[in-house]
Amino acid sequence: MRVYKINGKYAIYIPQNVVEKLKINEGDEVEFLPINNNNNAFLFTTMKKITNEFLKGNDSKNEEIELLKKLNEIKFKDRIVNTTNNMLNENEKKLLNSLIKKGYVKIFEDSDGIKRYSIDNKIFERYLSKKNDQKQSATFNEQKQQKNEENPLIKTLDEKGYLVLATEEEAGAISKLLEEDIKMGLVTGTRGFNKKYYIAKRSFLDDYIPKVMNILRERGVASIKEISNEINLDEDGTRTLLYIMAINGDIIEKKRDFFAIA
């Protein structure tokens, strides 16, 4: 397959025989799943195929969803493979292995060799964020697209993954527009001691939290500036990430602008 750059974004030309075999249609979601710990080899798959398979009626479907909910309730830093396995009964362990094989749950290994369970973001959005059917999802996406076109701040949030607001009025207005996203756990935020409001998408947090945890395990304590340089993210984005992680109990602010694992 050939890669093209269109309007600053990369696109892949999929051969017709592949399109026909996978029954891909315009608008279908696809994903590249890492198949090794070095993240230098990926498996191309269609989310249509994955979600349709998961939606098939079977006796284990409800049990799988309940297990995903159980995993989601455990903070990422505490979701260590061995520790989590000890919390599961034999049937849940079998279900978990099945979810891993299907790509719904992945195992993330940090630089210290510690392995943690991570729920695929697409699976989270579909089954843990209260999206109950395709019609609701389609309506939600249409409304979201309209909001993006009308509000530059929400467009910035979608593009960057985070947003920093200076006033309570701005935060209140954006929160109202993002009400459904917030209810479904797709967007979260907090107010900093500097009286600014920090808002982030879940996908943004999922991308950067493992990197921050690795840095703090290696260094013990690190400043916002150090973390910003390490993860190649600007200071506003780094502050957003760290403040939300602190609110969630993953890390603590040892002193002003210096953080450590809680």
Beta strands, then each sheet from edge to edge (+ up, - down):
strand 1: 2-6
strand 2: 9-13
strand 3: 30-34
strand 4: 42-46
strand 5: 105-109
strand 6: 115-119
strand 7: 162-165
strand 8: 187-191
strand 9: 197-201
strand 10: 221-223
strand 11: 251-255
strand 12: 258-261
sheet 1: 1+ 2-
sheet 2: 3+ 4-
sheet 3: 5+ 6-
sheet 4: 7+ 9- 8+
sheet 5: 10+ 12- 11+
end
